[in-house]
Amino acid sequence: MENKLSSILVILLISLIALTTYWLKLEVIKELYSEKSLLASGPDFYLNEFSTKQTTETGNIKFILSGKKMTNYEHINKTYLKNPKFTKYEGGNPYSWITGNNGEITNLGDEIIVRKNVTLTRLATTKKKTMKLFTDSLNIFPNTELVNTRSPIKIIQEPNIEINGVGMEYDKKENTFKLLSNVKVHYEKIIK
């Protein structure tokens, strides 16, 4: 009798697990189709060859976001970008820019994500040479002046420094630049 009871309990437990797994599968499929149907319902608006500026309180340009195409889906609070270019200004002049193949604006513009073939270029100044950073994804927080990634990066600092690593955090206000892991530096001595 006890052997039959334990067998019945095991069968009930296995049946409960199977039903729960089946229910979870149906929920995931339902969520997947609802997300696709929201995107399939069409954008709320789109812009071709767009450019938008944000200025400081004094009217100076803080940054310009431009690109080939911007498509907004208000019902999922996302805006998708094609060939975005984020240009940061300092003292009325371009200071750096970030480009990529595509991107996304989230959190009502508090975060801009640039993806695929991302290049960050800092222009030369009187104290610093041109610097380029290459990665596959960058998160830009324009209001707090933060830029970060968890992806592998490559930095080329003219004329002869190459830095590789994984992950990066840049805080413009604190003037800090951190490479998070696997940092390798290659420096070539200039022969005169």
Backbone as CSV, one residue per row, in Angstrom:
resi,resn,N_x,N_y,N_z,CA_x,CA_y,CA_z,C_x,C_y,C_z
1,MET,0.820,-1.201,0.000,0.000,0.000,0.000,0.870,1.275,0.000
2,GLU,1.911,1.263,0.862,2.788,2.429,0.921,3.526,2.630,-0.391
3,ASN,3.900,1.522,-1.046,4.597,1.597,-2.304,3.715,2.231,-3.381
4,LYS,2.418,1.889,-3.408,1.475,2.476,-4.365,1.280,3.963,-4.076
5,LEU,1.188,4.323,-2.800,0.986,5.717,-2.410,2.179,6.578,-2.817
6,SER,3.373,6.074,-2.577,4.559,6.846,-2.966,4.645,6.965,-4.492
7,SER,4.271,5.935,-5.220,4.269,5.983,-6.686,3.259,7.012,-7.179
8,ILE,2.104,7.057,-6.560,1.063,8.023,-6.946,1.546,9.449,-6.666
9,LEU,2.180,9.668,-5.539,2.694,11.009,-5.205,3.769,11.453,-6.195
10,VAL,4.648,10.541,-6.589,5.685,10.872,-7.575,5.039,11.229,-8.908
11,ILE,4.044,10.446,-9.332,3.354,10.728,-10.599,2.648,12.081,-10.526
12,LEU,2.010,12.392,-9.400,1.347,13.696,-9.232,2.362,14.843,-9.282
13,LEU,3.505,14.659,-8.628,4.538,15.686,-8.630,5.081,15.915,-10.036
14,ILE,5.348,14.841,-10.762,5.836,14.959,-12.140,4.783,15.630,-13.015
15,SER,3.514,15.274,-12.827,2.429,15.903,-13.596,2.342,17.389,-13.300
16,LEU,2.488,17.768,-12.040,2.448,19.185,-11.649,3.595,19.951,-12.293
17,ILE,4.777,19.385,-12.287,5.939,20.027,-12.922,5.717,20.160,-14.425
18,ALA,5.192,19.114,-15.064,4.932,19.150,-16.511,3.895,20.218,-16.846
19,LEU,2.825,20.309,-16.064,1.798,21.334,-16.307,2.349,22.733,-16.102
20,THR,3.149,22.920,-15.065,3.756,24.238,-14.819,4.686,24.623,-15.959
21,THR,5.489,23.693,-16.439,6.393,23.954,-17.560,5.607,24.317,-18.813
22,TYR,4.539,23.597,-19.089,3.699,23.885,-20.252,3.066,25.272,-20.135
23,TRP,2.584,25.618,-18.942,1.976,26.935,-18.725,3.006,28.038,-18.933
24,LEU,4.235,27.868,-18.409,5.287,28.866,-18.602,5.629,29.032,-20.081
25,LYS,5.663,27.923,-20.810,5.942,27.990,-22.244,4.876,28.820,-22.956
26,LEU,3.608,28.583,-22.621,2.517,29.356,-23.232,2.625,30.839,-22.893
27,GLU,2.997,31.165,-21.665,3.140,32.574,-21.256,4.277,33.256,-22.016
28,VAL,5.389,32.557,-22.187,6.519,33.133,-22.922,6.139,33.368,-24.374
29,ILE,5.471,32.418,-24.990,5.034,32.570,-26.380,4.056,33.731,-26.506
30,LYS,3.131,33.838,-25.559,2.149,34.939,-25.581,2.863,36.289,-25.470
31,GLU,3.838,36.397,-24.581,4.590,37.641,-24.410,5.385,37.975,-25.666
32,LEU,5.988,36.968,-26.285,6.750,37.177,-27.510,5.859,37.720,-28.617
33,TYR,4.687,37.126,-28.797,3.777,37.597,-29.840,3.206,38.975,-29.537
34,SER,2.978,39.287,-28.265,2.450,40.614,-27.941,3.493,41.688,-28.223
35,GLU,4.781,41.417,-27.942,5.855,42.371,-28.248,5.976,42.561,-29.751
36,LYS,5.916,41.450,-30.517,5.997,41.555,-31.966,4.793,42.287,-32.537
37,SER,3.613,42.075,-31.973,2.422,42.740,-32.495,2.463,44.235,-32.197
38,LEU,3.071,44.611,-31.054,3.205,46.038,-30.766,4.108,46.702,-31.796
39,LEU,5.222,46.046,-32.134,6.107,46.607,-33.149,5.455,46.551,-34.527
40,ALA,4.684,45.515,-34.777,4.041,45.363,-36.076,2.909,46.361,-36.274
41,SER,2.408,46.956,-35.183,1.295,47.888,-35.318,1.733,49.206,-35.946
42,GLY,3.013,49.398,-36.108,3.511,50.592,-36.768,3.987,51.637,-35.788
43,PRO,4.914,52.455,-36.230,5.465,53.490,-35.353,4.483,54.640,-35.157
44,ASP,4.672,55.350,-34.049,3.881,56.555,-33.813,4.371,57.694,-34.704
45,PHE,5.676,57.746,-34.922,6.226,58.689,-35.900,7.611,58.222,-36.312
46,TYR,8.078,58.738,-37.439,9.447,58.486,-37.857,9.974,59.740,-38.539
47,LEU,11.279,59.908,-38.474,11.943,61.047,-39.093,13.100,60.531,-39.928
48,ASN,13.258,61.063,-41.120,14.414,60.763,-41.957,15.371,61.945,-41.878
49,GLU,16.671,61.641,-41.876,17.707,62.684,-41.813,17.395,63.687,-40.694
50,PHE,17.318,63.196,-39.472,16.941,64.022,-38.335,18.161,64.626,-37.637
51,SER,17.917,65.695,-36.900,18.928,66.332,-36.062,18.208,67.052,-34.931
52,THR,18.666,66.813,-33.706,18.080,67.474,-32.547,19.186,68.027,-31.672
53,LYS,18.956,69.193,-31.098,19.972,69.846,-30.271,19.467,70.026,-28.855
54,GLN,20.391,69.908,-27.902,20.088,70.289,-26.528,21.063,71.391,-26.161
55,THR,20.533,72.446,-25.541,21.367,73.585,-25.183,21.449,73.742,-23.667
56,THR,22.441,74.516,-23.249,22.584,74.846,-21.828,21.637,75.990,-21.497
57,GLU,21.603,76.380,-20.229,20.740,77.491,-19.804,21.121,78.800,-20.492
58,THR,22.403,78.934,-20.863,22.875,80.165,-21.508,22.694,80.139,-23.025
59,GLY,22.201,79.019,-23.570,21.935,78.940,-24.998,23.032,78.283,-25.817
60,ASN,24.130,77.897,-25.177,25.191,77.193,-25.902,24.746,75.753,-26.180
61,ILE,25.220,75.213,-27.288,24.877,73.839,-27.632,25.577,72.895,-26.663
62,LYS,24.799,71.983,-26.076,25.352,70.957,-25.186,25.695,69.709,-26.008
63,PHE,24.748,69.245,-26.835,25.011,68.138,-27.751,24.007,68.167,-28.889
64,ILE,24.369,67.486,-29.962,23.492,67.293,-31.119,23.393,65.793,-31.364
65,LEU,22.178,65.300,-31.515,21.932,63.915,-31.895,21.332,63.940,-33.295
66,SER,22.005,63.287,-34.231,21.518,63.266,-35.610,21.626,61.835,-36.140
67,GLY,21.038,61.616,-37.309,21.111,60.288,-37.902,20.308,60.179,-39.169
68,LYS,20.345,58.986,-39.740,19.648,58.734,-40.996,18.153,58.549,-40.778
69,LYS,17.775,57.838,-39.671,16.357,57.609,-39.428,16.095,57.432,-37.940
70,MET,14.968,57.976,-37.471,14.495,57.817,-36.098,13.062,57.300,-36.179
71,THR,12.783,56.188,-35.469,11.450,55.594,-35.461,11.005,55.442,-34.022
72,ASN,9.852,56.049,-33.671,9.368,56.046,-32.296,8.150,55.149,-32.145
73,TYR,8.188,54.292,-31.091,7.058,53.446,-30.704,6.669,53.866,-29.289
74,GLU,5.705,54.755,-29.184,5.326,55.321,-27.883,4.771,54.270,-26.933
75,HIS,4.035,53.271,-27.458,3.406,52.274,-26.604,4.422,51.368,-25.908
76,ILE,5.670,51.315,-26.378,6.715,50.565,-25.654,7.831,51.497,-25.170
77,ASN,7.602,52.804,-25.273,8.554,53.821,-24.808,9.949,53.623,-25.375
78,LYS,10.045,53.372,-26.676,11.346,53.194,-27.310,11.402,53.960,-28.615
79,THR,12.589,54.444,-28.890,12.861,55.113,-30.151,14.098,54.465,-30.739
80,TYR,14.005,54.001,-31.974,15.108,53.324,-32.629,15.778,54.275,-33.615
81,LEU,17.107,54.168,-33.713,17.893,55.062,-34.548,18.691,54.266,-35.571
82,LYS,18.829,54.831,-36.756,19.686,54.251,-37.780,20.808,55.238,-38.059
83,ASN,22.045,54.762,-38.011,23.245,55.579,-38.209,23.264,56.821,-37.306
84,PRO,23.127,56.617,-35.989,23.138,57.781,-35.090,24.524,58.401,-34.965
85,LYS,24.528,59.708,-34.731,25.767,60.445,-34.450,25.476,61.381,-33.288
86,PHE,26.179,61.174,-32.186,26.029,61.994,-30.982,27.267,62.885,-30.896
87,THR,27.068,64.202,-31.044,28.176,65.149,-31.015,28.097,65.970,-29.740
88,LYS,29.141,65.887,-28.917,29.229,66.617,-27.645,29.966,67.922,-27.898
89,TYR,29.423,69.020,-27.350,30.025,70.341,-27.512,30.588,70.828,-26.189
90,GLU,31.649,71.604,-26.297,32.247,72.239,-25.131,32.730,73.620,-25.554
91,GLY,32.260,74.636,-24.863,32.647,76.005,-25.219,32.191,76.416,-26.606
92,GLY,31.062,75.871,-27.067,30.521,76.228,-28.375,31.123,75.474,-29.545
93,ASN,32.091,74.593,-29.285,32.745,73.839,-30.355,32.568,72.340,-30.142
94,PRO,32.546,71.568,-31.246,32.473,70.113,-31.078,33.700,69.604,-30.325
95,TYR,33.477,68.730,-29.365,34.550,68.188,-28.540,34.788,66.716,-28.868
96,SER,33.680,65.982,-29.048,33.777,64.564,-29.388,32.492,64.141,-30.080
97,TRP,32.561,62.998,-30.761,31.345,62.440,-31.331,31.393,60.921,-31.258
98,ILE,30.189,60.354,-31.248,30.016,58.904,-31.192,29.125,58.512,-32.359
99,THR,29.563,57.534,-33.139,28.775,57.057,-34.275,28.613,55.545,-34.185
100,GLY,27.585,55.027,-34.846,27.340,53.590,-34.903,26.340,53.272,-35.994
101,ASN,26.097,51.980,-36.201,25.147,51.563,-37.240,23.700,51.755,-36.817
102,ASN,23.394,51.496,-35.531,22.034,51.709,-35.058,22.062,52.078,-33.585
103,GLY,20.898,52.433,-33.074,20.838,52.847,-31.676,19.419,52.863,-31.168
104,GLU,19.302,53.324,-29.932,18.012,53.312,-29.251,18.011,54.419,-28.198
105,ILE,16.883,55.088,-28.066,16.706,56.083,-27.008,15.715,55.500,-26.015
106,THR,16.097,55.467,-24.729,15.219,54.923,-23.697,15.103,55.914,-22.547
107,ASN,14.239,55.605,-21.613,14.044,56.418,-20.407,13.789,57.890,-20.744
108,LEU,12.942,58.115,-21.739,12.550,59.472,-22.155,13.758,60.346,-22.499
109,GLY,14.779,59.741,-23.095,15.950,60.491,-23.531,17.076,60.539,-22.523
110,ASP,16.905,59.922,-21.360,17.973,59.910,-20.365,19.103,58.967,-20.751
111,GLU,18.829,58.026,-21.652,19.862,57.082,-22.095,19.774,56.899,-23.602
112,ILE,20.936,56.984,-24.241,21.055,56.729,-25.677,22.029,55.567,-25.816
113,ILE,21.595,54.514,-26.487,22.440,53.333,-26.683,22.825,53.289,-28.157
114,VAL,24.124,53.285,-28.430,24.618,53.201,-29.803,25.252,51.824,-29.959
115,ARG,24.880,51.124,-31.058,25.330,49.742,-31.253,25.935,49.530,-32.633
116,LYS,26.740,48.488,-32.727,27.352,47.980,-33.955,28.302,48.993,-34.592
117,ASN,29.559,48.600,-34.645,30.622,49.434,-35.232,30.652,50.824,-34.610
118,VAL,30.684,50.864,-33.297,30.657,52.135,-32.571,32.063,52.726,-32.519
119,THR,32.141,54.021,-32.833,33.399,54.750,-32.749,33.167,56.023,-31.954
120,LEU,33.976,56.216,-30.925,33.983,57.470,-30.172,35.267,58.191,-30.556
121,THR,35.159,59.416,-31.020,36.317,60.203,-31.412,36.374,61.460,-30.562
122,ARG,37.497,61.643,-29.861,37.734,62.888,-29.130,38.727,63.685,-29.948
123,LEU,38.345,64.897,-30.282,39.195,65.735,-31.122,40.432,66.190,-30.351
124,ALA,41.461,66.512,-31.082,42.703,66.992,-30.472,42.480,68.350,-29.810
125,THR,43.152,68.537,-28.685,43.142,69.818,-27.986,44.583,70.298,-27.885
126,THR,44.778,71.436,-27.239,46.146,71.926,-27.076,46.969,71.012,-26.185
127,LYS,46.314,70.262,-25.301,47.023,69.391,-24.360,46.967,67.915,-24.737
128,LYS,45.993,67.520,-25.557,45.802,66.105,-25.868,45.683,65.899,-27.366
129,LYS,46.225,64.757,-27.823,46.092,64.386,-29.237,44.739,63.716,-29.464
130,THR,44.406,63.472,-30.725,43.153,62.800,-31.078,43.128,61.396,-30.482
131,MET,41.963,60.998,-29.970,41.783,59.663,-29.421,40.553,59.043,-30.068
132,LYS,40.645,57.744,-30.394,39.498,57.010,-30.927,39.281,55.770,-30.089
133,LEU,38.013,55.486,-29.798,37.615,54.291,-29.055,36.681,53.497,-29.952
134,PHE,36.919,52.181,-30.071,36.111,51.300,-30.910,35.481,50.221,-30.033
135,THR,34.186,49.946,-30.225,33.481,48.910,-29.485,32.225,48.524,-30.262
136,ASP,31.424,47.629,-29.700,30.187,47.254,-30.384,28.944,47.821,-29.711
137,SER,29.098,48.479,-28.547,27.945,49.083,-27.869,28.418,50.120,-26.860
138,LEU,27.765,51.277,-26.844,28.048,52.330,-25.856,26.734,52.870,-25.312
139,ASN,26.672,53.055,-24.004,25.514,53.676,-23.362,25.897,55.103,-23.014
140,ILE,25.101,56.057,-23.484,25.356,57.479,-23.244,24.253,58.003,-22.345
141,PHE,24.646,58.682,-21.275,23.701,59.333,-20.376,23.973,60.836,-20.471
142,PRO,23.340,61.524,-21.435,23.715,62.910,-21.724,23.464,63.892,-20.582
143,ASN,22.452,63.674,-19.774,22.141,64.625,-18.694,23.115,64.531,-17.529
144,THR,23.684,63.346,-17.301,24.652,63.174,-16.212,26.079,63.094,-16.731
145,GLU,26.253,63.193,-18.046,27.554,63.166,-18.710,28.358,61.914,-18.381
146,LEU,27.680,60.766,-18.488,28.311,59.458,-18.293,28.259,58.681,-19.596
147,VAL,29.298,57.879,-19.846,29.336,56.966,-20.980,29.914,55.663,-20.456
148,ASN,29.264,54.524,-20.795,29.824,53.246,-20.345,29.501,52.137,-21.329
149,THR,30.234,51.039,-21.153,29.994,49.823,-21.920,30.525,48.647,-21.116
150,ARG,29.993,47.481,-21.370,30.504,46.236,-20.790,31.190,45.408,-21.874
151,SER,31.231,45.936,-23.081,31.792,45.235,-24.234,33.303,45.442,-24.335
152,PRO,33.972,44.600,-25.137,35.395,44.820,-25.402,35.600,46.157,-26.112
153,ILE,36.705,46.828,-25.784,37.018,48.123,-26.399,38.453,48.137,-26.897
154,LYS,38.701,49.041,-27.825,40.055,49.308,-28.318,40.192,50.818,-28.401
155,ILE,41.241,51.344,-27.774,41.490,52.787,-27.789,42.799,53.031,-28.527
156,ILE,42.778,53.974,-29.448,44.005,54.387,-30.132,44.208,55.863,-29.819
157,GLN,45.288,56.130,-29.106,45.656,57.500,-28.730,46.838,57.885,-29.609
158,GLU,46.653,58.909,-30.420,47.741,59.330,-31.299,48.894,59.838,-30.449
159,PRO,50.111,59.660,-30.827,50.529,59.023,-32.068,50.841,57.542,-31.921
160,ASN,50.985,57.001,-30.689,51.570,55.669,-30.612,51.114,54.825,-29.419
161,ILE,49.897,54.989,-28.945,49.407,54.191,-27.824,48.162,53.435,-28.267
162,GLU,48.143,52.125,-27.969,46.957,51.307,-28.224,46.592,50.592,-26.928
163,ILE,45.314,50.705,-26.528,44.834,50.099,-25.292,43.648,49.206,-25.627
164,ASN,43.671,47.969,-25.095,42.554,47.039,-25.256,42.052,46.661,-23.875
165,GLY,40.764,46.412,-23.759,40.189,46.002,-22.489,38.742,45.591,-22.668
166,VAL,38.135,45.212,-21.558,36.718,44.849,-21.570,36.012,45.740,-20.561
167,GLY,35.053,46.511,-21.045,34.280,47.404,-20.189,34.971,48.733,-19.972
168,MET,34.153,49.783,-19.884,34.681,51.123,-19.717,33.620,51.987,-19.059
169,GLU,34.056,52.896,-18.194,33.177,53.895,-17.593,33.865,55.252,-17.676
170,TYR,33.144,56.239,-18.217,33.672,57.594,-18.311,32.687,58.547,-17.653
171,ASP,33.182,59.350,-16.725,32.373,60.347,-16.019,32.993,61.708,-16.291
172,LYS,32.347,62.499,-17.147,32.879,63.810,-17.537,32.933,64.765,-16.356
173,LYS,31.902,64.752,-15.506,31.867,65.674,-14.363,32.995,65.391,-13.377
174,GLU,33.262,64.104,-13.108,34.316,63.715,-12.168,35.680,63.620,-12.852
175,ASN,35.678,63.718,-14.188,36.889,63.607,-14.992,37.607,62.279,-14.729
176,THR,36.822,61.175,-14.712,37.399,59.849,-14.503,37.105,58.956,-15.691
177,PHE,38.072,58.124,-16.016,37.970,57.162,-17.113,38.497,55.846,-16.584
178,LYS,37.637,54.810,-16.532,38.029,53.512,-15.979,37.862,52.432,-17.035
179,LEU,38.884,51.598,-17.144,38.770,50.367,-17.920,38.521,49.264,-16.909
180,LEU,37.526,48.410,-17.149,37.049,47.503,-16.113,37.808,46.186,-16.000
181,SER,38.298,45.606,-17.092,39.013,44.334,-16.970,39.831,44.037,-18.227
182,ASN,40.737,43.065,-18.102,41.569,42.570,-19.206,42.273,43.686,-19.970
183,VAL,42.860,44.617,-19.245,43.494,45.783,-19.866,44.885,45.413,-20.377
184,LYS,45.155,45.763,-21.640,46.461,45.555,-22.254,46.834,46.842,-22.979
185,VAL,48.056,47.311,-22.729,48.521,48.561,-23.326,49.735,48.270,-24.200
186,HIS,49.731,48.843,-25.385,50.875,48.740,-26.291,51.347,50.163,-26.588
187,TYR,52.611,50.419,-26.266,53.181,51.744,-26.460,54.441,51.613,-27.300
188,GLU,54.500,52.372,-28.379,55.696,52.380,-29.199,56.476,53.652,-28.960
189,LYS,57.726,53.490,-28.634,58.591,54.640,-28.402,58.881,55.323,-29.730
190,ILE,58.763,56.621,-29.728,59.035,57.387,-30.949,60.537,57.522,-31.091
191,ILE,61.047,57.108,-32.252,62.472,57.205,-32.523,62.689,58.463,-33.355
192,LYS,63.579,59.315,-32.852,63.831,60.588,-33.555,65.161,60.558,-34.259
